[in-house]
Amino acid sequence: MASFELDIDEFESLQQSMEAYGDGAIRIINDVIQNEGAEKIKAEIMPLLPASGRTWKRKKAPARSAAPFTQQAEMLAVTVKTVSSYNYLYFPDDGSNTIKHMGNQQFMQRGAENASSAIIDLCVGQLTEEL
């Protein structure tokens, strides 16, 4: 499983906002992460997706121009994954390499990292707005 680090200043800002808000902060953060946060992650991944340029009769739209993601809500987290018809994105993302695949692009992780600051800002904003 991939992981990444958050900027300590952003984390401290979120922690202070949670403490100031008090009870119910986790509910607010969960809501932000699982709604606006998931959408931000998906938006950051989309431009990083590879394009094969292949075409044939009745071929599905390429992932870059479709809606290839679904999300699964968890406590203080959201998992963004591909819908079944786009599971082939596993090969260029995870590091699987063949002659025809350029693997280890890590676009899922990079997209999540790119969205992390905006998600923290959304969480802090929502917590301070509710006060």
VMD Tcl script that builds the backbone (N, CA, C; Angstrom):
set m [mol new atoms 393]
animate dup $m
set s [atomselect $m all]
$s set {name element resname resid chain x y z} {
  {N N MET 1 A 0.843 -1.172 0.000}
  {CA C MET 1 A 0.000 0.000 0.000}
  {C C MET 1 A 0.891 1.239 0.000}
  {N N ALA 2 A 0.541 2.202 -0.797}
  {CA C ALA 2 A 1.325 3.413 -0.924}
  {C C ALA 2 A 0.985 4.386 0.198}
  {N N SER 3 A 1.943 5.175 0.576}
  {CA C SER 3 A 1.700 6.203 1.576}
  {C C SER 3 A 2.480 7.450 1.208}
  {N N PHE 4 A 2.104 8.563 1.795}
  {CA C PHE 4 A 2.824 9.796 1.564}
  {C C PHE 4 A 2.772 10.636 2.819}
  {N N GLU 5 A 3.588 11.665 2.856}
  {CA C GLU 5 A 3.695 12.490 4.046}
  {C C GLU 5 A 2.981 13.818 3.848}
  {N N LEU 6 A 2.437 14.336 4.941}
  {CA C LEU 6 A 1.809 15.648 4.942}
  {C C LEU 6 A 2.789 16.671 5.494}
  {N N ASP 7 A 2.648 17.892 5.060}
  {CA C ASP 7 A 3.439 18.979 5.590}
  {C C ASP 7 A 3.061 19.165 7.062}
  {N N ILE 8 A 4.039 19.274 7.937}
  {CA C ILE 8 A 3.788 19.368 9.378}
  {C C ILE 8 A 2.985 20.612 9.734}
  {N N ASP 9 A 3.202 21.721 9.044}
  {CA C ASP 9 A 2.445 22.945 9.323}
  {C C ASP 9 A 0.966 22.757 9.000}
  {N N GLU 10 A 0.686 22.071 7.879}
  {CA C GLU 10 A -0.701 21.801 7.512}
  {C C GLU 10 A -1.357 20.900 8.553}
  {N N PHE 11 A -0.629 19.891 8.983}
  {CA C PHE 11 A -1.168 18.969 9.979}
  {C C PHE 11 A -1.462 19.697 11.284}
  {N N GLU 12 A -0.536 20.544 11.727}
  {CA C GLU 12 A -0.735 21.285 12.972}
  {C C GLU 12 A -1.925 22.231 12.871}
  {N N SER 13 A -2.105 22.846 11.717}
  {CA C SER 13 A -3.246 23.729 11.501}
  {C C SER 13 A -4.552 22.946 11.605}
  {N N LEU 14 A -4.586 21.765 11.014}
  {CA C LEU 14 A -5.767 20.914 11.098}
  {C C LEU 14 A -6.019 20.470 12.540}
  {N N GLN 15 A -4.961 20.091 13.228}
  {CA C GLN 15 A -5.089 19.650 14.615}
  {C C GLN 15 A -5.636 20.770 15.499}
  {N N GLN 16 A -5.128 21.977 15.319}
  {CA C GLN 16 A -5.602 23.119 16.112}
  {C C GLN 16 A -7.071 23.417 15.817}
  {N N SER 17 A -7.456 23.316 14.559}
  {CA C SER 17 A -8.852 23.559 14.188}
  {C C SER 17 A -9.767 22.508 14.793}
  {N N MET 18 A -9.302 21.259 14.829}
  {CA C MET 18 A -10.088 20.184 15.424}
  {C C MET 18 A -10.271 20.413 16.917}
  {N N GLU 19 A -9.201 20.819 17.589}
  {CA C GLU 19 A -9.276 21.071 19.022}
  {C C GLU 19 A -10.207 22.240 19.324}
  {N N ALA 20 A -10.140 23.292 18.514}
  {CA C ALA 20 A -11.002 24.456 18.724}
  {C C ALA 20 A -12.468 24.110 18.470}
  {N N TYR 21 A -12.727 23.259 17.515}
  {CA C TYR 21 A -14.097 22.871 17.182}
  {C C TYR 21 A -14.689 21.971 18.255}
  {N N GLY 22 A -13.879 21.043 18.746}
  {CA C GLY 22 A -14.348 20.139 19.796}
  {C C GLY 22 A -15.070 18.925 19.243}
  {N N ASP 23 A -16.074 18.467 19.990}
  {CA C ASP 23 A -16.837 17.290 19.580}
  {C C ASP 23 A -17.481 17.512 18.212}
  {N N GLY 24 A -17.461 16.503 17.410}
  {CA C GLY 24 A -18.059 16.593 16.082}
  {C C GLY 24 A -17.074 16.931 14.988}
  {N N ALA 25 A -15.833 17.227 15.339}
  {CA C ALA 25 A -14.829 17.574 14.328}
  {C C ALA 25 A -14.575 16.400 13.388}
  {N N ILE 26 A -14.579 15.206 13.939}
  {CA C ILE 26 A -14.328 14.024 13.106}
  {C C ILE 26 A -15.436 13.854 12.077}
  {N N ARG 27 A -16.671 14.126 12.467}
  {CA C ARG 27 A -17.795 14.024 11.526}
  {C C ARG 27 A -17.627 15.016 10.376}
  {N N ILE 28 A -17.219 16.240 10.693}
  {CA C ILE 28 A -17.002 17.270 9.670}
  {C C ILE 28 A -15.882 16.847 8.729}
  {N N ILE 29 A -14.763 16.382 9.285}
  {CA C ILE 29 A -13.615 15.974 8.473}
  {C C ILE 29 A -13.975 14.783 7.592}
  {N N ASN 30 A -14.687 13.812 8.159}
  {CA C ASN 30 A -15.137 12.663 7.365}
  {C C ASN 30 A -15.964 13.116 6.173}
  {N N ASP 31 A -16.884 14.034 6.408}
  {CA C ASP 31 A -17.743 14.537 5.337}
  {C C ASP 31 A -16.921 15.207 4.241}
  {N N VAL 32 A -15.971 16.037 4.628}
  {CA C VAL 32 A -15.131 16.735 3.644}
  {C C VAL 32 A -14.283 15.741 2.852}
  {N N ILE 33 A -13.624 14.833 3.544}
  {CA C ILE 33 A -12.744 13.867 2.870}
  {C C ILE 33 A -13.530 12.995 1.907}
  {N N GLN 34 A -14.690 12.530 2.323}
  {CA C GLN 34 A -15.432 11.564 1.525}
  {C C GLN 34 A -16.249 12.197 0.411}
  {N N ASN 35 A -16.391 13.508 0.401}
  {CA C ASN 35 A -17.135 14.181 -0.658}
  {C C ASN 35 A -16.204 15.067 -1.494}
  {N N GLU 36 A -15.951 16.287 -1.031}
  {CA C GLU 36 A -15.098 17.201 -1.794}
  {C C GLU 36 A -13.679 16.662 -1.938}
  {N N GLY 37 A -13.180 15.998 -0.893}
  {CA C GLY 37 A -11.819 15.457 -0.937}
  {C C GLY 37 A -11.665 14.390 -1.997}
  {N N ALA 38 A -12.609 13.480 -2.063}
  {CA C ALA 38 A -12.548 12.419 -3.072}
  {C C ALA 38 A -12.597 13.010 -4.480}
  {N N GLU 39 A -13.427 14.017 -4.666}
  {CA C GLU 39 A -13.516 14.657 -5.987}
  {C C GLU 39 A -12.208 15.355 -6.358}
  {N N LYS 40 A -11.576 15.992 -5.372}
  {CA C LYS 40 A -10.278 16.642 -5.637}
  {C C LYS 40 A -9.217 15.612 -6.021}
  {N N ILE 41 A -9.210 14.480 -5.324}
  {CA C ILE 41 A -8.239 13.429 -5.639}
  {C C ILE 41 A -8.449 12.933 -7.071}
  {N N LYS 42 A -9.686 12.660 -7.418}
  {CA C LYS 42 A -9.996 12.193 -8.773}
  {C C LYS 42 A -9.569 13.227 -9.816}
  {N N ALA 43 A -9.847 14.501 -9.529}
  {CA C ALA 43 A -9.480 15.572 -10.464}
  {C C ALA 43 A -7.972 15.679 -10.636}
  {N N GLU 44 A -7.212 15.419 -9.588}
  {CA C GLU 44 A -5.747 15.479 -9.677}
  {C C GLU 44 A -5.172 14.260 -10.401}
  {N N ILE 45 A -5.853 13.131 -10.327}
  {CA C ILE 45 A -5.368 11.920 -11.005}
  {C C ILE 45 A -5.630 11.987 -12.504}
  {N N MET 46 A -6.782 12.523 -12.893}
  {CA C MET 46 A -7.195 12.496 -14.303}
  {C C MET 46 A -6.121 12.980 -15.286}
  {N N PRO 47 A -5.483 14.139 -15.077}
  {CA C PRO 47 A -4.483 14.570 -16.065}
  {C C PRO 47 A -3.211 13.714 -16.070}
  {N N LEU 48 A -3.017 12.901 -15.054}
  {CA C LEU 48 A -1.825 12.056 -14.972}
  {C C LEU 48 A -2.021 10.706 -15.658}
  {N N LEU 49 A -3.252 10.384 -16.034}
  {CA C LEU 49 A -3.538 9.083 -16.647}
  {C C LEU 49 A -2.858 8.958 -17.999}
  {N N PRO 50 A -2.323 7.787 -18.294}
  {CA C PRO 50 A -1.702 7.572 -19.597}
  {C C PRO 50 A -2.770 7.426 -20.682}
  {N N ALA 51 A -2.424 7.765 -21.906}
  {CA C ALA 51 A -3.325 7.602 -23.044}
  {C C ALA 51 A -2.659 6.685 -24.050}
  {N N SER 52 A -3.355 5.624 -24.438}
  {CA C SER 52 A -2.759 4.666 -25.369}
  {C C SER 52 A -2.906 5.107 -26.818}
  {N N GLY 53 A -3.961 5.860 -27.116}
  {CA C GLY 53 A -4.191 6.289 -28.486}
  {C C GLY 53 A -4.781 5.190 -29.360}
  {N N ARG 54 A -5.113 4.075 -28.772}
  {CA C ARG 54 A -5.662 2.951 -29.530}
  {C C ARG 54 A -7.144 3.179 -29.820}
  {N N THR 55 A -7.578 2.745 -30.989}
  {CA C THR 55 A -8.990 2.836 -31.344}
  {C C THR 55 A -9.406 1.572 -32.076}
  {N N TRP 56 A -10.619 1.137 -31.842}
  {CA C TRP 56 A -11.236 0.058 -32.596}
  {C C TRP 56 A -12.744 0.166 -32.385}
  {N N LYS 57 A -13.481 -0.541 -33.197}
  {CA C LYS 57 A -14.926 -0.487 -33.154}
  {C C LYS 57 A -15.439 -0.919 -31.773}
  {N N ARG 58 A -16.345 -0.150 -31.211}
  {CA C ARG 58 A -16.972 -0.381 -29.912}
  {C C ARG 58 A -15.990 -0.359 -28.738}
  {N N LYS 59 A -14.864 0.296 -28.906}
  {CA C LYS 59 A -13.914 0.451 -27.797}
  {C C LYS 59 A -14.465 1.479 -26.820}
  {N N LYS 60 A -14.361 1.179 -25.538}
  {CA C LYS 60 A -14.800 2.131 -24.509}
  {C C LYS 60 A -13.944 3.385 -24.580}
  {N N ALA 61 A -14.496 4.466 -24.052}
  {CA C ALA 61 A -13.754 5.725 -24.006}
  {C C ALA 61 A -12.488 5.532 -23.185}
  {N N PRO 62 A -11.397 6.189 -23.572}
  {CA C PRO 62 A -10.175 6.086 -22.762}
  {C C PRO 62 A -10.420 6.659 -21.362}
  {N N ALA 63 A -9.687 6.156 -20.404}
  {CA C ALA 63 A -9.863 6.563 -19.006}
  {C C ALA 63 A -9.746 8.073 -18.843}
  {N N ARG 64 A -8.870 8.672 -19.606}
  {CA C ARG 64 A -8.628 10.108 -19.473}
  {C C ARG 64 A -9.867 10.941 -19.814}
  {N N SER 65 A -10.757 10.407 -20.660}
  {CA C SER 65 A -11.956 11.160 -21.038}
  {C C SER 65 A -13.238 10.523 -20.497}
  {N N ALA 66 A -13.119 9.588 -19.580}
  {CA C ALA 66 A -14.286 8.923 -18.998}
  {C C ALA 66 A -14.325 9.192 -17.493}
  {N N ALA 67 A -15.149 8.470 -16.805}
  {CA C ALA 67 A -15.218 8.543 -15.345}
  {C C ALA 67 A -14.754 7.191 -14.815}
  {N N PRO 68 A -13.425 6.973 -14.747}
  {CA C PRO 68 A -12.924 5.635 -14.439}
  {C C PRO 68 A -12.817 5.306 -12.949}
  {N N PHE 69 A -13.255 6.207 -12.080}
  {CA C PHE 69 A -13.029 5.992 -10.651}
  {C C PHE 69 A -14.313 5.840 -9.858}
  {N N THR 70 A -14.197 5.113 -8.786}
  {CA C THR 70 A -15.228 5.007 -7.775}
  {C C THR 70 A -14.536 5.252 -6.440}
  {N N GLN 71 A -15.310 5.427 -5.412}
  {CA C GLN 71 A -14.701 5.688 -4.109}
  {C C GLN 71 A -15.362 4.847 -3.043}
  {N N GLN 72 A -14.592 4.563 -2.013}
  {CA C GLN 72 A -15.078 3.789 -0.879}
  {C C GLN 72 A -14.769 4.581 0.387}
  {N N ALA 73 A -15.810 4.907 1.131}
  {CA C ALA 73 A -15.652 5.708 2.345}
  {C C ALA 73 A -15.158 4.840 3.492}
  {N N GLU 74 A -14.265 5.416 4.273}
  {CA C GLU 74 A -13.737 4.774 5.471}
  {C C GLU 74 A -13.658 5.846 6.557}
  {N N MET 75 A -13.396 5.452 7.776}
  {CA C MET 75 A -13.288 6.419 8.859}
  {C C MET 75 A -12.050 7.284 8.655}
  {N N LEU 76 A -12.259 8.566 8.481}
  {CA C LEU 76 A -11.204 9.560 8.242}
  {C C LEU 76 A -10.356 9.233 7.021}
  {N N ALA 77 A -10.954 8.587 6.037}
  {CA C ALA 77 A -10.235 8.235 4.813}
  {C C ALA 77 A -11.223 7.976 3.690}
  {N N VAL 78 A -10.698 7.981 2.492}
  {CA C VAL 78 A -11.469 7.581 1.326}
  {C C VAL 78 A -10.510 6.821 0.412}
  {N N THR 79 A -10.988 5.728 -0.158}
  {CA C THR 79 A -10.199 4.963 -1.116}
  {C C THR 79 A -10.750 5.232 -2.501}
  {N N VAL 80 A -9.904 5.727 -3.380}
  {CA C VAL 80 A -10.280 5.961 -4.765}
  {C C VAL 80 A -9.707 4.804 -5.565}
  {N N LYS 81 A -10.592 4.121 -6.306}
  {CA C LYS 81 A -10.147 2.989 -7.116}
  {C C LYS 81 A -10.863 3.015 -8.448}
  {N N THR 82 A -10.405 2.192 -9.356}
  {CA C THR 82 A -10.994 2.164 -10.688}
  {C C THR 82 A -12.246 1.306 -10.716}
  {N N VAL 83 A -13.163 1.663 -11.605}
  {CA C VAL 83 A -14.307 0.793 -11.866}
  {C C VAL 83 A -13.798 -0.375 -12.702}
  {N N SER 84 A -14.520 -1.472 -12.717}
  {CA C SER 84 A -13.996 -2.720 -13.283}
  {C C SER 84 A -13.516 -2.605 -14.731}
  {N N SER 85 A -14.193 -1.837 -15.561}
  {CA C SER 85 A -13.763 -1.767 -16.962}
  {C C SER 85 A -12.468 -0.978 -17.146}
  {N N TYR 86 A -12.004 -0.317 -16.102}
  {CA C TYR 86 A -10.742 0.427 -16.183}
  {C C TYR 86 A -9.690 -0.147 -15.238}
  {N N ASN 87 A -9.867 -1.366 -14.811}
  {CA C ASN 87 A -8.874 -1.993 -13.935}
  {C C ASN 87 A -7.526 -2.181 -14.617}
  {N N TYR 88 A -7.469 -2.066 -15.930}
  {CA C TYR 88 A -6.192 -2.173 -16.638}
  {C C TYR 88 A -5.224 -1.072 -16.210}
  {N N LEU 89 A -5.716 -0.010 -15.607}
  {CA C LEU 89 A -4.835 1.072 -15.147}
  {C C LEU 89 A -3.866 0.594 -14.071}
  {N N TYR 90 A -4.150 -0.566 -13.511}
  {CA C TYR 90 A -3.254 -1.172 -12.526}
  {C C TYR 90 A -1.854 -1.359 -13.103}
  {N N PHE 91 A -1.761 -1.784 -14.343}
  {CA C PHE 91 A -0.463 -2.102 -14.933}
  {C C PHE 91 A 0.459 -0.891 -15.063}
  {N N PRO 92 A 0.004 0.234 -15.620}
  {CA C PRO 92 A 0.935 1.371 -15.676}
  {C C PRO 92 A 1.151 2.044 -14.332}
  {N N ASP 93 A 0.227 1.864 -13.388}
  {CA C ASP 93 A 0.353 2.543 -12.100}
  {C C ASP 93 A 1.283 1.831 -11.142}
  {N N ASP 94 A 1.181 0.524 -11.030}
  {CA C ASP 94 A 1.843 -0.197 -9.941}
  {C C ASP 94 A 3.300 -0.562 -10.176}
  {N N GLY 95 A 3.765 -0.481 -11.378}
  {CA C GLY 95 A 5.139 -0.869 -11.618}
  {C C GLY 95 A 5.262 -2.116 -12.450}
  {N N SER 96 A 4.139 -2.737 -12.786}
  {CA C SER 96 A 4.210 -3.891 -13.681}
  {C C SER 96 A 4.769 -3.422 -15.005}
  {N N ASN 97 A 5.751 -4.081 -15.459}
  {CA C ASN 97 A 6.402 -3.694 -16.705}
  {C C ASN 97 A 6.384 -4.838 -17.701}
  {N N THR 98 A 5.965 -4.546 -18.876}
  {CA C THR 98 A 6.125 -5.472 -19.982}
  {C C THR 98 A 6.721 -4.672 -21.118}
  {N N ILE 99 A 6.893 -5.291 -22.229}
  {CA C ILE 99 A 7.462 -4.585 -23.377}
  {C C ILE 99 A 6.566 -3.414 -23.782}
  {N N LYS 100 A 5.256 -3.597 -23.662}
  {CA C LYS 100 A 4.323 -2.581 -24.132}
  {C C LYS 100 A 3.841 -1.629 -23.041}
  {N N HIS 101 A 4.130 -1.900 -21.800}
  {CA C HIS 101 A 3.633 -1.054 -20.711}
  {C C HIS 101 A 4.774 -0.306 -20.037}
  {N N MET 102 A 4.564 0.957 -19.844}
  {CA C MET 102 A 5.512 1.759 -19.068}
  {C C MET 102 A 4.972 1.799 -17.641}
  {N N GLY 103 A 5.483 0.943 -16.781}
  {CA C GLY 103 A 4.956 0.791 -15.433}
  {C C GLY 103 A 5.551 1.765 -14.437}
  {N N ASN 104 A 5.072 1.644 -13.224}
  {CA C ASN 104 A 5.536 2.416 -12.076}
  {C C ASN 104 A 5.344 3.925 -12.251}
  {N N GLN 105 A 4.229 4.320 -12.831}
  {CA C GLN 105 A 3.942 5.741 -13.001}
  {C C GLN 105 A 3.375 6.353 -11.722}
  {N N GLN 106 A 2.785 5.528 -10.864}
  {CA C GLN 106 A 2.273 5.971 -9.556}
  {C C GLN 106 A 1.341 7.174 -9.659}
  {N N PHE 107 A 0.499 7.227 -10.707}
  {CA C PHE 107 A -0.385 8.378 -10.871}
  {C C PHE 107 A -1.465 8.444 -9.793}
  {N N MET 108 A -1.866 7.305 -9.240}
  {CA C MET 108 A -2.867 7.332 -8.165}
  {C C MET 108 A -2.282 8.009 -6.917}
  {N N GLN 109 A -1.097 7.608 -6.528}
  {CA C GLN 109 A -0.458 8.204 -5.355}
  {C C GLN 109 A -0.116 9.664 -5.605}
  {N N ARG 110 A 0.422 9.964 -6.769}
  {CA C ARG 110 A 0.798 11.349 -7.078}
  {C C ARG 110 A -0.433 12.254 -7.075}
  {N N GLY 111 A -1.550 11.764 -7.597}
  {CA C GLY 111 A -2.784 12.546 -7.581}
  {C C GLY 111 A -3.260 12.818 -6.168}
  {N N ALA 112 A -3.185 11.795 -5.309}
  {CA C ALA 112 A -3.584 11.972 -3.906}
  {C C ALA 112 A -2.659 12.962 -3.206}
  {N N GLU 113 A -1.373 12.867 -3.464}
  {CA C GLU 113 A -0.427 13.813 -2.855}
  {C C GLU 113 A -0.702 15.236 -3.321}
  {N N ASN 114 A -0.995 15.403 -4.609}
  {CA C ASN 114 A -1.269 16.736 -5.146}
  {C C ASN 114 A -2.530 17.341 -4.536}
  {N N ALA 115 A -3.481 16.507 -4.164}
  {CA C ALA 115 A -4.744 16.989 -3.605}
  {C C ALA 115 A -4.698 17.194 -2.094}
  {N N SER 116 A -3.692 16.668 -1.422}
  {CA C SER 116 A -3.687 16.664 0.048}
  {C C SER 116 A -3.751 18.065 0.660}
  {N N SER 117 A -3.008 19.014 0.140}
  {CA C SER 117 A -3.028 20.373 0.708}
  {C C SER 117 A -4.403 21.004 0.568}
  {N N ALA 118 A -5.023 20.830 -0.583}
  {CA C ALA 118 A -6.351 21.400 -0.810}
  {C C ALA 118 A -7.384 20.753 0.109}
  {N N ILE 119 A -7.243 19.453 0.347}
  {CA C ILE 119 A -8.183 18.752 1.229}
  {C C ILE 119 A -8.032 19.233 2.669}
  {N N ILE 120 A -6.806 19.406 3.109}
  {CA C ILE 120 A -6.585 19.927 4.462}
  {C C ILE 120 A -7.148 21.337 4.580}
  {N N ASP 121 A -6.928 22.164 3.559}
  {CA C ASP 121 A -7.495 23.518 3.576}
  {C C ASP 121 A -9.020 23.476 3.650}
  {N N LEU 122 A -9.643 22.549 2.923}
  {CA C LEU 122 A -11.099 22.394 2.985}
  {C C LEU 122 A -11.549 21.989 4.389}
  {N N CYS 123 A -10.822 21.062 4.997}
  {CA C CYS 123 A -11.163 20.613 6.353}
  {C C CYS 123 A -11.049 21.759 7.349}
  {N N VAL 124 A -9.940 22.477 7.307}
  {CA C VAL 124 A -9.732 23.605 8.218}
  {C C VAL 124 A -10.800 24.673 7.974}
  {N N GLY 125 A -11.060 24.954 6.718}
  {CA C GLY 125 A -12.079 25.952 6.387}
  {C C GLY 125 A -13.453 25.571 6.902}
  {N N GLN 126 A -13.814 24.324 6.739}
  {CA C GLN 126 A -15.126 23.857 7.203}
  {C C GLN 126 A -15.209 23.902 8.727}
  {N N LEU 127 A -14.134 23.514 9.402}
  {CA C LEU 127 A -14.130 23.533 10.876}
  {C C LEU 127 A -14.215 24.968 11.408}
  {N N THR 128 A -13.483 25.899 10.810}
  {CA C THR 128 A -13.514 27.276 11.296}
  {C C THR 128 A -14.802 27.985 10.906}
  {N N GLU 129 A -15.391 27.595 9.783}
  {CA C GLU 129 A -16.659 28.187 9.343}
  {C C GLU 129 A -17.796 27.795 10.283}
  {N N GLU 130 A -17.721 26.580 10.797}
  {CA C GLU 130 A -18.774 26.053 11.671}
  {C C GLU 130 A -18.727 26.662 13.073}
  {N N LEU 131 A -17.600 27.284 13.435}
  {CA C LEU 131 A -17.476 27.855 14.804}
  {C C LEU 131 A -18.338 29.077 14.983}
}
mol reanalyze $m
mol bondsrecalc $m
mol representation Tube
mol addrep $m
